[in-house]
Amino acid sequence: MDRAETIAVEVAYGPRPGVVDRVALTLAAGATAIDALRASGLLQRHGLAEEGLRIGVWSRACASDQVLRERDRVEVYRPLLVDPKEARRQRYAAHKAKYGGGPGGGTSGSRPR
């Protein structure tokens, strides 16, 4: 195959916070996101099922039949364990319990004149 008939892509999956499994691939031009995912071996390595996977290219959700371009990064997204708004409430509550008051140092929010 000559260079014009192939594309270089990367597939990334974070099985847990702070850990990323990345695989660099060379695929035939016209390959799709699911083609890259299958070729990467990430599905087998992490016990993921194709059905219901949320995937994207460069942080933008996409369909599995999305045609890839040179240097695209296909990402597999984990399901959320906690709603982001609820996670923020929990962090705020923990901060408030530890330091008393809010993150602003316990002031009412007004600045001294």
C-alpha positions as CSV (number, residue, x, y, z in Angstrom):
1,M,0.0,0.0,0.0
2,D,1.2,3.4,-0.7
3,R,1.0,6.3,1.7
4,A,-2.1,7.9,0.0
5,E,-4.0,4.7,0.6
6,T,-3.5,4.6,4.4
7,I,-4.1,6.8,7.3
8,A,-2.5,7.0,10.8
9,V,-4.9,7.2,13.7
10,E,-4.9,6.6,17.4
11,V,-7.5,4.9,19.6
12,A,-7.7,5.8,23.3
13,Y,-9.6,4.5,26.3
14,G,-9.3,5.4,29.9
15,P,-10.4,2.4,32.0
16,R,-10.2,4.4,35.2
17,P,-9.2,7.9,36.2
18,G,-5.6,8.7,35.5
19,V,-5.0,5.7,33.2
20,V,-5.1,5.8,29.4
21,D,-4.6,2.9,27.0
22,R,-3.6,4.3,23.6
23,V,-3.0,2.4,20.4
24,A,-1.5,3.9,17.2
25,L,-2.7,2.3,14.0
26,T,-2.2,2.5,10.3
27,L,-5.5,1.8,8.5
28,A,-6.8,1.8,5.0
29,A,-8.2,5.1,3.8
30,G,-11.9,5.1,4.3
31,A,-11.7,3.2,7.6
32,T,-14.4,4.0,10.1
33,A,-14.3,4.6,13.9
34,I,-15.5,1.1,14.6
35,D,-12.9,-0.3,12.2
36,A,-10.2,1.4,14.3
37,L,-11.7,0.3,17.5
38,R,-11.8,-3.4,16.4
39,A,-8.2,-3.2,15.0
40,S,-6.9,-1.7,18.3
41,G,-7.7,-4.7,20.4
42,L,-9.1,-2.4,23.2
43,L,-12.4,-4.2,23.1
44,Q,-10.9,-7.5,24.0
45,R,-8.3,-6.1,26.4
46,H,-10.8,-4.3,28.5
47,G,-13.8,-6.6,28.1
48,L,-15.9,-4.0,26.2
49,A,-18.9,-4.9,24.1
50,E,-19.4,-3.0,20.8
51,E,-23.1,-2.5,21.4
52,G,-23.9,0.7,23.4
53,L,-20.4,2.1,23.4
54,R,-20.1,5.8,23.4
55,I,-17.3,6.9,21.1
56,G,-16.0,10.1,19.6
57,V,-13.3,11.7,17.5
58,W,-11.2,14.4,19.2
59,S,-13.7,14.9,22.1
60,R,-16.8,15.1,19.8
61,A,-19.3,12.3,19.9
62,C,-19.7,10.4,16.7
63,A,-21.4,7.4,15.1
64,S,-19.4,4.2,14.8
65,D,-19.6,4.5,11.0
66,Q,-17.8,7.9,11.0
67,V,-15.1,7.9,8.3
68,L,-11.7,8.8,9.8
69,R,-9.1,11.2,8.5
70,E,-5.3,11.3,8.9
71,R,-4.2,11.8,12.6
72,D,-7.7,11.4,14.0
73,R,-8.0,10.1,17.6
74,V,-10.9,7.8,18.3
75,E,-12.0,7.9,22.0
76,V,-14.1,5.4,23.9
77,Y,-16.0,7.1,26.7
78,R,-16.8,5.4,30.1
79,P,-20.3,5.8,31.4
80,L,-20.7,8.5,34.1
81,L,-20.9,7.1,37.6
82,V,-22.1,10.3,39.1
83,D,-23.9,13.2,37.5
84,P,-21.4,16.1,37.1
85,K,-23.7,18.5,38.9
86,E,-24.0,16.1,41.8
87,A,-20.2,15.5,41.9
88,R,-19.7,19.3,42.2
89,R,-22.3,19.5,45.1
90,Q,-20.4,16.7,46.9
91,R,-17.0,18.4,46.5
92,Y,-18.5,21.7,47.7
93,A,-20.1,20.0,50.8
94,A,-16.8,18.3,51.6
95,H,-14.9,21.6,51.3
96,K,-17.5,23.3,53.5
97,A,-17.3,20.6,56.1
98,K,-13.5,20.8,56.2
99,Y,-13.0,24.6,56.1
100,G,-16.4,26.0,57.2
101,G,-18.2,28.3,54.9
102,G,-17.8,28.3,51.2
103,P,-14.7,28.3,49.0
104,G,-14.6,32.1,49.3
105,G,-13.3,31.8,52.8
106,G,-16.6,32.1,54.6
107,T,-17.4,35.6,53.5
108,S,-20.8,36.7,52.3
109,G,-19.4,37.3,48.8
110,S,-19.2,41.1,49.2
111,R,-15.8,42.8,49.0
112,P,-14.7,45.3,51.6
113,R,-14.7,48.9,50.4
